[in-house]
Amino acid sequence: MKKVVALFSILLFFLIACGKTEWESFQPFAAGINADHVGKIIEINTDNRRILIEEALPLQASEEPSLIWYTINEGTNIIDEKGELVPFDAFQEGDLVGAWHTGALLYSYPPQAVADKIMRMPLHR
């Protein structure tokens, strides 16, 4: 009987864990930081040292995802969830990040900003 209960518990855990969307599993991280933008890297431009972030905002079914380009320069701090420095080359498409900009935001489409700090959360792919 204990084996059946244990097996059922494990099965239930996997069903619940697999039922979450990518953004739902990201919510504890997103709620815990006060970034200007929080989302997923969907494109990396290594020549210009830029990342394109798709924001993790609750969208209506008819809305397009919100995108923003962040330029990484020598003044940008790139850190992981522990606060340790990370090189630009470590970015991968699919990484979840929090991004802070220097204050200036170019309202093109997609908007563009210079990053002051990027917090990378690669484990949430």
Backbone as JSON, one array per atom type, in Angstrom:
{
  "sequence": "MKKVVALFSILLFFLIACGKTEWESFQPFAAGINADHVGKIIEINTDNRRILIEEALPLQASEEPSLIWYTINEGTNIIDEKGELVPFDAFQEGDLVGAWHTGALLYSYPPQAVADKIMRMPLHR",
  "N": [[0.82, -1.2, 0.0], [1.97, 1.26, 0.79], [3.82, 1.59, -1.24], [2.19, 2.02, -3.43], [0.99, 4.45, -2.75], [3.27, 6.07, -2.66], [4.14, 5.87, -5.34], [1.91, 6.99, -6.63], [2.08, 9.6, -5.58], [4.5, 10.5, -6.69], [3.87, 10.39, -9.42], [1.78, 12.27, -9.49], [3.2, 14.58, -8.77], [4.89, 14.88, -11.05], [2.95, 15.31, -13.03], [1.85, 17.74, -12.22], [4.12, 19.42, -12.27], [4.86, 19.26, -14.99], [2.69, 20.43, -16.12], [2.9, 23.15, -15.85], [3.42, 26.27, -17.46], [6.21, 27.76, -19.22], [6.51, 30.42, -18.39], [5.02, 30.45, -16.03], [6.56, 28.88, -14.31], [8.63, 30.59, -14.05], [7.74, 32.73, -12.59], [8.28, 32.99, -9.7], [10.96, 33.91, -9.7], [10.69, 36.25, -11.26], [9.0, 37.8, -9.68], [10.63, 38.28, -7.55], [12.59, 40.15, -8.13], [13.43, 43.55, -8.95], [13.49, 44.47, -11.66], [13.86, 46.43, -14.7], [12.95, 45.17, -16.99], [11.79, 41.88, -17.5], [12.31, 38.7, -18.76], [12.67, 36.4, -21.54], [15.56, 35.53, -23.4], [15.53, 35.84, -26.82], [17.01, 36.27, -29.05], [20.42, 36.69, -29.95], [22.83, 39.04, -30.65], [25.93, 38.91, -31.44], [27.87, 40.45, -32.73], [27.2, 43.16, -32.29], [26.91, 43.06, -29.6], [24.35, 42.63, -28.32], [21.18, 41.73, -26.86], [18.01, 40.32, -27.47], [15.05, 40.58, -25.78], [12.14, 38.88, -24.88], [9.46, 39.92, -23.17], [8.15, 38.78, -20.04], [5.3, 39.14, -19.61], [1.88, 39.11, -18.52], [-0.18, 38.42, -21.13], [-2.92, 39.32, -23.28], [-4.77, 37.06, -25.31], [-4.8, 38.0, -27.9], [-2.7, 39.77, -28.13], [0.57, 40.8, -29.21], [3.81, 39.56, -28.3], [5.83, 41.48, -26.03], [8.79, 43.06, -26.89], [12.29, 43.87, -26.43], [15.41, 45.34, -27.18], [18.57, 44.98, -25.7], [21.61, 46.56, -25.28], [24.85, 45.52, -24.5], [27.51, 46.83, -22.78], [30.89, 47.89, -21.81], [30.41, 48.83, -19.29], [28.32, 47.37, -18.28], [26.99, 45.21, -15.88], [26.94, 41.81, -15.74], [25.36, 39.26, -14.21], [24.81, 36.16, -12.38], [22.17, 34.24, -10.76], [23.25, 34.06, -8.24], [24.72, 36.29, -7.93], [27.21, 36.32, -9.02], [29.72, 37.27, -11.4], [29.22, 37.01, -14.92], [30.28, 36.12, -18.19], [29.61, 37.81, -21.36], [29.56, 35.98, -23.46], [28.39, 33.76, -22.35], [25.66, 33.91, -22.56], [22.68, 32.42, -23.81], [20.21, 31.62, -26.24], [16.96, 31.45, -24.98], [17.62, 31.7, -22.32], [16.49, 32.96, -19.22], [16.03, 36.19, -17.99], [16.59, 39.12, -15.94], [16.55, 42.56, -16.52], [18.13, 45.7, -16.27], [18.08, 49.06, -17.29], [20.13, 51.88, -18.37], [18.75, 54.21, -18.2], [18.1, 55.75, -20.44], [15.86, 55.18, -23.06], [15.22, 54.06, -26.22], [12.56, 54.54, -28.24], [11.95, 52.78, -30.5], [10.92, 50.16, -32.78], [11.69, 46.9, -32.19], [11.82, 48.5, -28.9], [14.9, 50.01, -27.68], [17.66, 49.75, -25.45], [20.41, 50.6, -23.28], [22.14, 48.36, -21.32], [22.4, 48.4, -17.82], [22.57, 46.49, -15.87], [22.36, 42.94, -16.04], [20.63, 40.15, -15.0], [21.12, 36.82, -15.11], [19.36, 33.8, -15.54], [19.89, 30.85, -16.22], [18.97, 28.25, -15.72], [16.29, 27.85, -16.08], [15.2, 26.85, -18.52]],
  "CA": [[0.0, 0.0, 0.0], [2.85, 2.42, 0.84], [4.42, 1.73, -2.56], [1.17, 2.59, -4.31], [0.86, 5.86, -2.38], [4.5, 6.74, -3.1], [4.09, 5.94, -6.8], [0.89, 7.97, -6.97], [2.61, 10.92, -5.23], [5.5, 10.85, -7.69], [3.13, 10.64, -10.66], [1.07, 13.54, -9.32], [4.22, 15.63, -8.82], [5.3, 15.09, -12.44], [1.83, 15.89, -13.77], [1.74, 19.16, -11.85], [5.31, 20.12, -12.76], [4.82, 19.33, -16.44], [1.55, 21.24, -16.53], [3.2, 24.58, -15.77], [4.05, 26.88, -18.62], [7.55, 28.3, -18.96], [6.4, 31.67, -17.64], [4.54, 30.16, -14.68], [7.69, 28.41, -13.5], [9.53, 31.74, -13.94], [7.13, 33.77, -11.77], [8.96, 33.29, -8.43], [12.13, 34.74, -10.0], [10.24, 37.55, -11.76], [8.44, 38.55, -8.57], [11.65, 38.55, -6.54], [13.53, 41.2, -8.52], [12.79, 44.8, -9.35], [14.15, 44.83, -12.92], [13.07, 47.21, -15.66], [12.34, 44.2, -17.89], [12.03, 40.48, -17.14], [11.84, 37.85, -19.85], [13.48, 35.35, -22.15], [16.39, 35.94, -24.54], [15.1, 35.12, -28.03], [18.02, 36.47, -30.09], [21.69, 37.26, -29.48], [23.63, 39.65, -31.7], [27.28, 38.97, -30.86], [28.64, 41.52, -33.36], [26.88, 44.42, -31.62], [26.75, 42.76, -28.17], [22.96, 42.94, -27.94], [20.26, 40.61, -26.66], [16.6, 40.65, -27.65], [14.29, 39.96, -24.7], [10.69, 38.81, -24.94], [9.06, 40.14, -21.79], [7.27, 37.8, -19.41], [4.11, 39.86, -19.12], [0.62, 38.44, -18.85], [-0.72, 39.01, -22.36], [-4.19, 38.87, -23.81], [-4.53, 36.1, -26.39], [-4.65, 38.7, -29.18], [-1.55, 40.67, -28.1], [1.9, 40.36, -29.6], [4.75, 39.65, -27.18], [6.59, 42.71, -25.92], [10.2, 42.81, -27.12], [13.21, 44.99, -26.22], [16.83, 45.08, -27.39], [19.49, 45.51, -24.7], [23.02, 46.59, -25.66], [25.75, 45.25, -23.38], [28.79, 47.51, -22.99], [31.89, 47.61, -20.78], [29.87, 49.22, -17.98], [27.21, 46.48, -17.91], [27.25, 44.08, -14.98], [26.17, 40.59, -16.05], [25.5, 38.38, -13.06], [23.88, 35.04, -12.3], [21.24, 34.36, -9.64], [24.03, 34.14, -7.0], [25.42, 37.56, -7.93], [28.55, 36.16, -9.57], [29.87, 37.82, -12.75], [29.07, 36.07, -16.03], [30.69, 36.77, -19.45], [28.59, 37.95, -22.4], [29.54, 34.75, -24.26], [27.62, 32.72, -21.67], [24.25, 34.02, -22.92], [22.13, 31.49, -24.79], [18.78, 31.83, -26.5], [16.16, 30.7, -24.02], [17.93, 32.12, -20.96], [15.57, 33.9, -18.61], [16.84, 37.28, -17.43], [16.08, 40.4, -15.49], [17.42, 43.57, -17.12], [18.0, 47.09, -15.84], [18.73, 49.92, -18.28], [20.84, 53.05, -17.84], [17.81, 55.33, -18.09], [17.65, 56.15, -21.77], [15.14, 54.14, -23.78], [14.89, 54.48, -27.56], [11.25, 53.97, -28.54], [11.82, 52.23, -31.85], [10.31, 48.85, -32.61], [11.43, 46.96, -30.75], [12.58, 49.53, -28.19], [16.31, 49.69, -27.44], [18.22, 50.35, -24.24], [21.75, 50.16, -22.88], [21.99, 47.64, -20.06], [23.21, 48.7, -16.65], [22.78, 45.19, -15.23], [21.56, 41.82, -16.52], [20.7, 38.98, -14.13], [20.87, 35.64, -15.95], [18.83, 32.61, -14.87], [19.9, 29.85, -17.29], [18.44, 26.95, -15.34], [14.84, 27.81, -16.3], [14.88, 26.68, -19.94]],
  "C": [[0.87, 1.27, 0.0], [3.5, 2.66, -0.51], [3.45, 2.38, -3.53], [1.02, 4.09, -4.03], [2.09, 6.64, -2.85], [4.51, 6.91, -4.61], [3.08, 6.98, -7.27], [1.38, 9.39, -6.71], [3.62, 11.39, -6.27], [4.83, 11.19, -9.02], [2.41, 11.98, -10.6], [2.04, 14.72, -9.39], [4.61, 15.93, -10.26], [4.18, 15.7, -13.28], [1.69, 17.38, -13.48], [2.91, 19.94, -12.41], [5.29, 20.27, -14.27], [3.68, 20.2, -16.94], [1.81, 22.73, -16.49], [3.8, 25.06, -17.08], [5.42, 27.4, -18.23], [7.46, 29.55, -18.09], [5.9, 31.42, -16.22], [5.67, 29.69, -13.78], [8.69, 29.54, -13.25], [9.02, 32.78, -12.96], [7.82, 34.01, -10.44], [10.2, 34.16, -8.64], [11.69, 36.15, -10.39], [9.7, 38.41, -10.62], [9.5, 38.98, -7.57], [12.65, 39.63, -6.92], [12.76, 42.42, -8.98], [13.45, 45.31, -10.63], [13.23, 45.7, -13.77], [12.32, 46.29, -16.61], [12.73, 42.8, -17.44], [11.5, 39.63, -18.28], [12.87, 36.86, -20.32], [14.28, 35.92, -23.31], [15.94, 35.13, -25.76], [16.07, 35.32, -29.19], [19.26, 37.1, -29.46], [22.45, 37.77, -30.69], [25.03, 39.85, -31.14], [28.12, 40.09, -31.47], [28.44, 42.86, -32.65], [26.68, 44.27, -30.12], [25.37, 43.19, -27.67], [22.19, 41.65, -27.72], [18.84, 41.13, -26.85], [15.81, 39.86, -26.62], [12.81, 40.02, -25.02], [10.2, 38.88, -23.5], [8.04, 39.11, -21.31], [6.08, 38.51, -18.78], [2.87, 39.03, -19.4], [-0.01, 39.15, -20.05], [-2.13, 38.49, -22.64], [-3.89, 37.94, -24.98], [-4.26, 36.8, -27.72], [-3.4, 39.59, -29.24], [-0.29, 40.0, -28.6], [2.81, 40.42, -28.38], [5.5, 40.98, -27.2], [8.07, 42.38, -26.0], [11.01, 44.05, -26.8], [14.64, 44.5, -26.46], [17.62, 45.72, -26.26], [20.91, 45.42, -25.24], [23.87, 46.42, -24.4], [27.07, 45.95, -23.68], [29.73, 47.22, -21.83], [31.41, 47.98, -19.38], [28.75, 48.33, -17.48], [27.69, 45.38, -16.98], [26.34, 42.93, -15.37], [26.43, 39.62, -14.91], [24.54, 37.2, -13.17], [23.01, 35.22, -11.05], [21.95, 34.43, -8.29], [24.79, 35.45, -6.88], [26.83, 37.48, -8.48], [28.59, 36.66, -11.02], [29.85, 36.7, -13.79], [29.53, 36.78, -17.3], [29.54, 36.84, -20.45], [28.44, 36.66, -23.21], [28.72, 33.63, -23.63], [26.12, 32.79, -22.01], [23.88, 32.98, -23.97], [20.67, 31.86, -25.03], [18.01, 30.91, -25.57], [16.47, 31.03, -22.58], [16.87, 33.09, -20.47], [16.39, 34.92, -17.83], [15.98, 38.39, -16.85], [17.05, 41.44, -16.01], [17.08, 44.96, -16.59], [18.7, 47.95, -16.88], [19.3, 51.16, -17.61], [19.95, 54.28, -17.71], [17.27, 55.78, -19.42], [17.02, 54.96, -22.47], [14.75, 54.69, -25.15], [13.6, 53.78, -27.98], [11.1, 53.66, -30.03], [11.0, 50.95, -31.72], [11.28, 47.79, -33.07], [12.25, 48.07, -30.09], [14.01, 49.04, -27.94], [16.78, 50.42, -26.19], [19.64, 49.84, -24.05], [21.6, 49.54, -21.49], [22.94, 48.15, -19.0], [23.57, 47.39, -15.96], [21.84, 44.17, -15.88], [21.74, 40.68, -15.52], [20.24, 37.78, -14.95], [20.43, 34.46, -15.11], [18.76, 31.47, -15.87], [19.25, 28.54, -16.97], [16.96, 26.78, -15.66], [14.48, 27.65, -17.76], [13.79, 25.7, -20.13]]
}
